[in-house]
Amino acid sequence: MEAWMAKEAAHETTQEKLFALADHYVDDMNNPLSHAVNEFMSSQVVTEDMLNDMLEVTRLPYKTYEQLITRGMERGELKKESPTDVMYVLNGLINGMSMLYYEKDLEEIRRIYKKGIEILLAGIEAPAEKMTEEN
């Protein structure tokens, strides 16, 4: 998350940040720690305490994603929705597509992540005329 936060500062709009976030996740797919939790959970008998610890790690991005979405709504770039709901959808998109690591090469994964962000934005972006009126 620290690496992402350093990258996020280089982008101005919420749209740019979401595309950069997708790229960040694709770039990080070669990091062996990226798949450690999934591999560990599928290969071990996991106690409730272990599961809770692993879930806590997977929840680390929640606050960052929700802040990004909230700022986009405040700036009029995104529709007014529940930031928490949108955060869960974004998190599901990012994490769910990470399974493509086992099926596709990184450039194909990057293309599909970009498509996922485009589809997400189609549902949550504020209409252009509303953005102009508020800004």
N, C-alpha and C positions, 0 to 999 in steps of 0.2 A: 504494500500500500504506500510505503514511503517513495518507492520508485515511481509509482503512478502519480502521486501528488506533485513530484518534481516535474513530471511531463505535463500535467494538467495546466500548470501556470503558463505554459507556452501557447495556450489556445484561448481565444476570447469567447466565442459563442458556445452555447450548450451543444449545438449540432457538431461543431468542430471537436469539442471535448468527448462526445459520445463516440465519434469515429476514432479518435485517438485512443480512447479506452479499449475499443475493440482491437486496434493494432497492438496495444500494450499486452493484451492477453495472448494474442497470437505470437508476439515476440517472446513471451515468457513460456511458451509451450515446451521448449527444449530444456527448461529448468527441471531437473529431476524432482524437485520438491513439489512441483505443480500437481503431480499425480499421486503423491505419496499417501494422502488421506484416503482417496478412493481405493488404491491398491491395498493399503493396510486393512481397511474395513472389509474388503471382499475376501481377504486371505486369512483373517484372524477371527477368533471368537472374541467379540468386543463386549466388555462390561458396560453397564450403564454409565459409570463414571468416565470411561474412555470415550464413549459415544458423545457425552456432553462436552468433553474437552475438545474433541474433533469438530463438533458442531460450532463451538465457540470460535474456532479458527476460521471456519467457513463463513461466519457472520461478520468477520472483521470489515469487509467492504460496505456493509449496510449503511453505516452513518455517512461515509463518503459519497456513496451513490445518492442517498436521500438529499444530502446537501446540494449536490450538483443539480438534481432535479428541481429542488425548491428554488434555487437561484434562477434556473431557467424559467420557472413559472413567475417568479417575481419580476423578471426582466421582460415578461410578455412573450418569450420565445416558445413556451409550452402552454398548452391548455391547462386551466385550473382543474386539477384532479387531486386525488389523494396522493401526496408524494410517497407515502409508504407503499401504496399499491403499485405505483409505477416502479419504485425501487425493487420490489419483489419480481416484477416482470423483467426488468433489466437484468437482475441477478440471475434469474432463470435462463434468460437468453444467453448471457455470457457463459455461465457454468454448464448449461445443457449442451451447448455447441462445442464445448471443450472435448467431448467424446469423439469429435471428428478427427482428433489427433491420431486415433488408431486406424482411420480409414483413408485419409486424404493427405496430400502434401501441404506444406505450410502456405504456399501461395493460393491454393484452392480454398483452404480454411480461411485465409484473410479475405478472399472474395465473398465467401458465404457469411462471414461475420459482418462485412460491410452491408451486404444485402439485408441481414437481420436488423441492423441499426436503421437502414432506410425504411424497412417495414414498420419498426417501432415508431420512428419519427412520423411516419404517415398517420399514425393514430394519435400521437400526442402533441405534434407541433401546432402552435397557434396559427390561425389563418393569417396570411401576409398582411391583409388590411388592418387587422387588429394589432399586429406588431407595430405597424407604422403609426397608427393612432396613439398608442400608448408611449411610443418612443419619441 
